[in-house]
Amino acid sequence: MEGLELIAFQIISNVGGARSSFIEAIQHAKAGDYEKAQEAIVEGEKFFTEGHHAHAQLIQSEANGELGPITLLLLHAEDQLMSAEAFKILAGEFIDVYKKIG
């Protein structure tokens, strides 16, 4: 595996880890453990940043005219990236809500 496929899998793997961490943060907040919730957010941000760096490689490749055909795998990677970003936003909102009602 190389090139576009490798980058797509790097995105999928990293942002999948990020999304899992953000969900874990919500679960910790629901249990009232805001310290662990924050730790999970920080861990998720690290994963997300790695996925975002891989995504930036794709953008550079496209800008240089080097990006090959758009594949279902690449579309899946993009979808997973956006999903992880949405979960990050929602995790922050849920944590705030749990703090207010807890």
N, C-alpha and C positions, 0 to 999 in steps of 0.2 A: 504494500500500500504506500502510495506516495502522493505528493502534490495536493490537489484539491480534496481528495478523499481523506488524507491524513489531517488536513486542517479542519475539515468538517467534523471528523471524529474528536479532535481536540476540543472543538467548541462544544459538541454534544456532551462529552465526558465532564468537562469543567462546569458548564452551566447546570448540568444535571446534579452535580455535587452541591452547587450553590443553591439550587431550588430545594434540595433536601435539607440543607442547613437552615434555610429560611422557614421551612415548615417546622423543623425542630425548634426554632426560636419561638414560634407561635405556641407550640405545645408547652415549652418551658414557662412562657408567660401565663398561659392558662392555669398552670400548676402554681403560679405565684413566685416562680424562681426567675426574677428579672436579671440577675447576674448571669445565669446560664443562658438566658435568652439573648443577652447582649453578646456573649461569647459566640453563640451560634451565628448571630448576624455578622460578626467580624470574620468568622471562618467562611461564611457564605460569600462575603465580599471578596475574600482572597480567591476563591474558586471563580467567581464571576469575572474578576479582573483578568485572570488567566484566559478564560474563554473570550473575553473582549479583545485581548491582545491577538489571539488567533484570528478573530473576526477582522481586526485591523489589517492583518496580512492579506486577507481576501480583498479588502477594499483597495489596498496598494496594488495588488495583482491586477485588479480590474482597471485601475487608473493607468497602469502601464501596458494595458492591452494584452495581458498574459492570462486572463481568466478564461478557462475553457467553457464548455456548455453548462448551463444551469441544470442540475440534477435534482431528483427527489431527495437525495441525501443532503444536498446543500440547503434545500428548502426546509427540511426537517431541522437542520442546525440553526437556521434563522428563527424558526418557530420556537425552538427550545430556548434560544437566547432571549427572545421577547417574553416568553413565559417566566423565565427566571427573574427578569427585571420586574415583571408585574408582581411576582411573589415577594420580592424584596420590598416593594412599596407597601403591599398588603401586610407583610409581617410587621413593619414599622407601625402601621395604623392599628393592627390588632394589639400589639404590645402596649401602645398608648391607651387603648380602650380597657385592656385588662388592668392596667395600673389605676385607672380612674374608678373602676367598679370594685377593685380588690381591696 
